[in-house]
C-alpha cells in the first residue's frame, strides 16, 4: 500500500483534532459566568496506529454565554505508523503538526448554540525514513471551515454535531454526531459516531462518550469505542479532553 494512502490516516486524525477537538472546544454550550471571555482546551486521541494531542482556545470578547464574535485557535500534532510500498513494505514513522486560526460567530437560541468558523491553517509533515511515496512532506498552508452545533431538546438531554473541511487535500473533512442523557446532574453520557476523511482514506468510529464532567473549575470529556477504516483495519480508540474558562 502506498505511503500516500497510509499517511491519510494521520491527516484525517489531526483534521478531526484541530477543528473538532473531540467534544472539548467543539460542539458544547460554553455557558460561562459573567466576565468569562476565554476558554482553554486540550486533549489527546489514541488508537492502534497513532497518537495525537491537541490544544487551543476560544475567545469571545462579549462573553462566552453571549451571542457574538468568537475567535478559535487550535493546534494538533502527533506520530503515526504505516507501511510504505515505495520502500518495499518497510515500516515508516510519520510525524505531523498543524495549526488553525479561525474567526467566527456564535449564535445563541433558547435551547441551542451554533458556532461557525473559517480561517487559515498550516501543516508540517515528515517521515522517518524518508518516504518518496507520500506527498505529505514539508510545510503547506490551506483554508479551513467548521460548524459546531449543541442542542438540548430537554433539560436532561443533548445532541451535538461538528463538521469541518479543509482545502489541504481532496476529500479532507471530519464529522462527529453525538447524543447524550444527563447522569447524576453532572455530565452527559451516550453514543457517538465519527467519520474522518482524507484523499481516498476513510475511518469510521462508533463509541460512547462522557461529556461535561465537572471537577472544580474544569470540564472533562472521555470517549472510547471501536474504529474501522477503508484499509480494513479495526481496533479500539480512546479520547480524553479538558477545558477551563476564564
Helices and strands as residue ranges (DSSP letters): H 3-15, I 16-20, E 38-47, E 50-59, E 68-84, G 85-87, E 90-108, E 112-128, E 138-151, E 157-166, E 173-183, E 187-198, E 201-215, E 218-229, E 234-245
